[in-house]
Amino acid sequence: MEMKPWREVVVPHQDVLEGTFQQSEFAADITAVSTGRASREYQDAIAFFDRTFITEGMALLLTQVAQRLAGKAGEPVIQLQTAFGGGKTHTMLAVYHLATRKCTLSELAGIPALVDKAGLMDVPQARVAVLDGTAHAPGQPWKRSSQTVKTLWGELAWQLGGAEAFALVAQADATGTSPGKDVLRTLLEKYAPCVVLIDELVAYVRQFPESQAISGGSYDSNLSFVQALTEAVKQVPRAIVLASLPESDLEAGSQRGVAALRALEKTFGRVQALWKPVATEEAFEIVRRRLFEPVRDEKAREAVCRAFADIYIAEGVKLPAETQERRYYDRLLRAYPIHPEVFDRLYEDWTTIDGFQRTRGVLKLMAKVIYRLWKDDNKDLLIMPGSLPLHDGSSRNELTYYLPAGWDAVIERDIDGERAETTALESREPRFGQVGAARRIARTIFLGSAPSSVVSKVAVRGLDRAHIILGCLQPGQTSSVYADALGRLADRLHYLNASGDKGQDATRFWFDTRANLRREMEDRKRRFDDRTEVRGKIAEAHKKNRRRHIVLRWRAYLHTPCRRARRQRPEACRAAAGGLVHEGGDAPCLRCSARHNRQERQQAALSQQSPDLPRRRSRRALTP
């Protein structure tokens, strides 16, 4: 069976094909949805669940919400705390649509199974109040119809029951003091079943000045409100509170924000958080549903994945050990049309960078990659690490935005583009050019090594040969082509580094913004002209110092210690030299011995010559 490229098996969603994914993705805002200003895929409950993969963490949470609204136990307070971009907003939207749906449960993909598992016949529709900490400023009252609202508790009451509900907290809203637990319990009981969604609470609370009250209350009064709300909701069987908190101090912002986070963690900490971050395996389905239409040809998908699994078995030890297991075939199926190695690198490496969002960041990047590959008529069987279009400015910027300055030059010089060294190598070597081996190798190394330039204390840097080949090899190709291309690139590229011998399987390769020794050598070499400067300087220095070098070498020879004399007969040697000892040791050197011998010969000759001979002549005759 002839294998089809990914573009003939599955088609991206329309917003991805049109390049408008970023705008629609940022519309995933809980306030925009609650006020009816979001795009259809987020505003409509049916469309939302059609594109949503219910992860294990989301399933647990929705089950708790369904049970609580039905009055069948369930946790009253749930804290969502995970890394930036971990899917908190998406989970809150799922709760919002479950409670406010205008359709039957059977029309919401994935929900009927959860309801059955929870032991329920139905989930009642509920009132929902959304308290978004970034929607209002604490010191600036806002309008709800003709009513002026100043505080979070005033906003909560208005959303649950309008003017009638607001009257219960009107005095507390006017004075900026927290309503008591009893008032809030009365409010929740009157408008139950109800859901309170609290987002960006730290961003709101940290704005209050120290020991000073403003129209929205004070720092302490808002913390008191949160505590009273969590106490009140426990006494109302059909009410539930969900609150999202940042996971790290960095996301909390200033010292004031960190202090607010610690105080809120203590308030919500009395209830075990049910949240589980998105796992790498779950990301397969999240990305597929959000970016692609359903697969058109299941048999074609299975054939491609089987071909990849077979070639991995055939290559054996040249590839990572996990590719030899049967479950890797299952991973290929679930991740299709994206290769699992892409997800592994993004979720294991890139999500360690502060600011790279675990879910939304991956979606944004892959949307731009898919858009460019579709426009370029990419014919790969899967979207692999070696397929990333780093020559495209939009795709490249989505990655380099999180990296230090200097990576654009690295990509243009060594990795991808018309002027890249990899492109030049493929032009000269047809066997590399036929499969784009050099660029695929470089792209794979970049994806797996660039984050280490940001993250400090990296235990092991770069990718080994097996993972590099895994990111490039496709059915119908041989790993030797990519292995040869890697060796050539290791000798040519300026920013590619290796941990050891390039021929060893355990050697790791990585890119860096600092040039390697080869680049440094070539830069220095280009400063001089070989014919006019370098060779001339060498000739001049050689001519000037030739005689001096000969003299220095002879002197060095003369001052070589007499090792034989020192080792065999030091006393006899010292006596033969007339007691002359070189200052560097206890044995005479060659020069001292030669000088003493020459003096002895001169004295012996003088004692034998005739006294009538001229003194000058005798000296010449006696000179050795």
Secondary structure as the mmCIF struct_conf table of DSSP 4:
data_model
#
loop_
_struct_conf.conf_type_id
_struct_conf.id
_struct_conf.beg_label_comp_id
_struct_conf.beg_label_asym_id
_struct_conf.beg_label_seq_id
_struct_conf.end_label_comp_id
_struct_conf.end_label_asym_id
_struct_conf.end_label_seq_id
HELX_LH_PP_P HELX_LH_PP_P1 GLU A 2 PRO A 5
HELX_RH_3T_P HELX_RH_3T_P1 TRP A 6 GLU A 8
TURN_TY1_P TURN_TY1_P1 VAL A 9 VAL A 9
STRN STRN1 PRO A 12 PRO A 12
HELX_RH_AL_P HELX_RH_AL_P1 GLN A 14 LEU A 17
TURN_TY1_P TURN_TY1_P2 GLU A 18 GLY A 19
HELX_RH_AL_P HELX_RH_AL_P2 PHE A 21 PHE A 26
TURN_TY1_P TURN_TY1_P3 ALA A 27 ALA A 27
HELX_RH_AL_P HELX_RH_AL_P3 ILE A 30 SER A 34
TURN_TY1_P TURN_TY1_P4 THR A 35 GLY A 36
BEND BEND1 ALA A 38 ALA A 38
HELX_RH_AL_P HELX_RH_AL_P4 ARG A 40 GLN A 43
BEND BEND2 ASP A 44 ASP A 44
HELX_RH_AL_P HELX_RH_AL_P5 ALA A 45 ASP A 50
TURN_TY1_P TURN_TY1_P5 ARG A 51 ARG A 51
HELX_RH_AL_P HELX_RH_AL_P6 GLU A 56 LEU A 69
TURN_TY1_P TURN_TY1_P6 ALA A 70 GLY A 71
BEND BEND3 LYS A 72 LYS A 72
BEND BEND4 PRO A 76 PRO A 76
STRN STRN2 VAL A 77 THR A 82
BEND BEND5 ALA A 83 ALA A 83
TURN_TY1_P TURN_TY1_P7 PHE A 84 GLY A 85
BEND BEND6 GLY A 86 GLY A 87
HELX_RH_AL_P HELX_RH_AL_P7 LYS A 88 THR A 100
BEND BEND7 LYS A 102 CYS A 103
HELX_RH_3T_P HELX_RH_3T_P2 LEU A 105 GLU A 107
BEND BEND8 LEU A 108 LEU A 108
TURN_TY1_P TURN_TY1_P8 ALA A 109 GLY A 110
HELX_RH_AL_P HELX_RH_AL_P8 ILE A 111 LYS A 117
TURN_TY1_P TURN_TY1_P9 ALA A 118 GLY A 119
BEND BEND9 MET A 121 MET A 121
STRN STRN3 ARG A 127 ASP A 132
TURN_TY1_P TURN_TY1_P10 GLY A 133 ALA A 135
BEND BEND10 HIS A 136 HIS A 136
TURN_TY1_P TURN_TY1_P11 PRO A 138 GLY A 139
BEND BEND11 GLN A 140 GLN A 140
STRN STRN4 TRP A 142 ARG A 144
TURN_TY1_P TURN_TY1_P12 SER A 145 SER A 146
STRN STRN5 GLN A 147 VAL A 149
BEND BEND12 THR A 151 THR A 151
HELX_RH_AL_P HELX_RH_AL_P9 LEU A 152 THR A 175
TURN_TY1_P TURN_TY1_P13 GLY A 176 GLY A 176
HELX_LH_PP_P HELX_LH_PP_P2 SER A 178 GLY A 180
HELX_RH_AL_P HELX_RH_AL_P10 LYS A 181 LYS A 190
TURN_TY1_P TURN_TY1_P14 TYR A 191 TYR A 191
BEND BEND13 PRO A 193 PRO A 193
STRN STRN6 CYS A 194 ASP A 199
BEND BEND14 GLU A 200 GLU A 200
HELX_RH_AL_P HELX_RH_AL_P11 LEU A 201 VAL A 205
TURN_TY1_P TURN_TY1_P15 ARG A 206 GLN A 207
BEND BEND15 PHE A 208 PHE A 208
HELX_LH_PP_P HELX_LH_PP_P3 PRO A 209 PRO A 209
TURN_TY1_P TURN_TY1_P16 GLU A 210 SER A 211
STRN STRN7 ILE A 214 ILE A 214
TURN_TY1_P TURN_TY1_P17 SER A 215 GLY A 216
STRN STRN8 GLY A 217 GLY A 217
HELX_RH_AL_P HELX_RH_AL_P12 TYR A 219 VAL A 233
TURN_TY1_P TURN_TY1_P18 LYS A 234 GLN A 235
TURN_TY1_P TURN_TY1_P19 PRO A 237 ARG A 238
STRN STRN9 ALA A 239 PRO A 246
BEND BEND16 GLU A 247 SER A 248
HELX_RH_AL_P HELX_RH_AL_P13 ASP A 249 ALA A 252
BEND BEND17 SER A 254 SER A 254
HELX_RH_AL_P HELX_RH_AL_P14 GLN A 255 PHE A 268
TURN_TY1_P TURN_TY1_P20 GLY A 269 ARG A 270
BEND BEND18 VAL A 271 VAL A 271
HELX_LH_PP_P HELX_LH_PP_P4 PRO A 277 ALA A 279
HELX_RH_AL_P HELX_RH_AL_P15 THR A 280 LEU A 291
STRN STRN10 PHE A 292 PHE A 292
HELX_LH_PP_P HELX_LH_PP_P5 GLU A 293 VAL A 295
BEND BEND19 ARG A 296 ARG A 296
HELX_RH_AL_P HELX_RH_AL_P16 GLU A 298 GLU A 315
HELX_RH_3T_P HELX_RH_3T_P3 GLY A 316 LYS A 318
BEND BEND20 LEU A 319 LEU A 319
HELX_RH_3T_P HELX_RH_3T_P4 ALA A 321 GLN A 324
BEND BEND21 GLU A 325 GLU A 325
TURN_TY1_P TURN_TY1_P21 ARG A 326 ARG A 326
HELX_RH_AL_P HELX_RH_AL_P17 ARG A 327 ALA A 335
TURN_TY1_P TURN_TY1_P22 TYR A 336 PRO A 337
STRN STRN11 ILE A 338 ILE A 338
HELX_RH_AL_P HELX_RH_AL_P18 PRO A 340 GLU A 348
TURN_TY1_P TURN_TY1_P23 ASP A 349 ASP A 349
HELX_RH_3T_P HELX_RH_3T_P5 TRP A 350 THR A 352
BEND BEND22 ILE A 353 ILE A 353
TURN_TY1_P TURN_TY1_P24 ASP A 354 GLY A 355
TURN_TY1_P TURN_TY1_P25 ARG A 358 THR A 359
HELX_RH_AL_P HELX_RH_AL_P19 ARG A 360 LYS A 375
TURN_TY1_P TURN_TY1_P26 ASP A 376 ASP A 377
BEND BEND23 LEU A 381 LEU A 382
STRN STRN12 ILE A 383 ILE A 383
HELX_RH_3T_P HELX_RH_3T_P6 PRO A 385 SER A 387
TURN_TY1_P TURN_TY1_P27 LEU A 390 HIS A 391
BEND BEND24 ASP A 392 ASP A 392
HELX_RH_AL_P HELX_RH_AL_P20 GLY A 393 THR A 400
TURN_TY1_P TURN_TY1_P28 TYR A 401 TYR A 402
BEND BEND25 LEU A 403 LEU A 403
TURN_TY1_P TURN_TY1_P29 ALA A 405 GLY A 406
HELX_RH_AL_P HELX_RH_AL_P21 TRP A 407 VAL A 410
HELX_RH_PI_P HELX_RH_PI_P1 ILE A 411 ILE A 415
BEND BEND26 ASP A 416 GLY A 417
TURN_TY1_P TURN_TY1_P30 GLU A 418 ARG A 419
HELX_RH_AL_P HELX_RH_AL_P22 GLU A 421 ARG A 428
HELX_RH_AL_P HELX_RH_AL_P23 PRO A 430 GLY A 433
TURN_TY1_P TURN_TY1_P31 GLN A 434 GLY A 436
HELX_RH_AL_P HELX_RH_AL_P24 ALA A 437 SER A 449
HELX_RH_3T_P HELX_RH_3T_P7 ALA A 450 SER A 453
TURN_TY1_P TURN_TY1_P32 VAL A 454 VAL A 454
BEND BEND27 VAL A 455 LYS A 457
BEND BEND28 ALA A 459 VAL A 460
BEND BEND29 GLY A 462 GLY A 462
STRN STRN13 LEU A 463 ASP A 464
HELX_RH_AL_P HELX_RH_AL_P25 ARG A 465 LEU A 470
TURN_TY1_P TURN_TY1_P33 GLY A 471 CYS A 472
TURN_TY1_P TURN_TY1_P34 PRO A 475 GLY A 476
HELX_RH_AL_P HELX_RH_AL_P26 SER A 479 ARG A 492
BEND BEND30 HIS A 494 TYR A 495
STRN STRN14 LEU A 496 ALA A 498
BEND BEND31 SER A 499 GLY A 500
TURN_TY1_P TURN_TY1_P35 LYS A 502 GLY A 503
BEND BEND32 GLN A 504 GLN A 504
TURN_TY1_P TURN_TY1_P36 ASP A 505 ALA A 506
STRN STRN15 ARG A 508 PHE A 511
BEND BEND33 THR A 513 ARG A 514
HELX_RH_AL_P HELX_RH_AL_P27 LEU A 517 LYS A 525
TURN_TY1_P TURN_TY1_P37 ARG A 526 ARG A 527
BEND BEND34 PHE A 528 PHE A 528
HELX_RH_PI_P HELX_RH_PI_P2 ASP A 530 VAL A 534
HELX_RH_AL_P HELX_RH_AL_P28 ARG A 535 LEU A 558
TURN_TY1_P TURN_TY1_P38 HIS A 559 HIS A 559
BEND BEND35 THR A 560 THR A 560
STRN STRN16 PRO A 561 PRO A 561
HELX_RH_AL_P HELX_RH_AL_P29 ARG A 563 ARG A 567
TURN_TY1_P TURN_TY1_P39 GLN A 568 GLN A 568
HELX_RH_AL_P HELX_RH_AL_P30 PRO A 570 ALA A 576
TURN_TY1_P TURN_TY1_P40 ALA A 577 GLY A 579
TURN_TY1_P TURN_TY1_P41 GLU A 583 GLY A 584
BEND BEND36 GLY A 585 ALA A 587
STRN STRN17 CYS A 589 CYS A 589
HELX_RH_AL_P HELX_RH_AL_P31 LEU A 590 GLN A 608
BEND BEND37 GLN A 609 GLN A 609
TURN_TY1_P TURN_TY1_P42 PRO A 611 ASP A 612
BEND BEND38 LEU A 613 LEU A 613
HELX_RH_AL_P HELX_RH_AL_P32 ARG A 615 LEU A 622
#
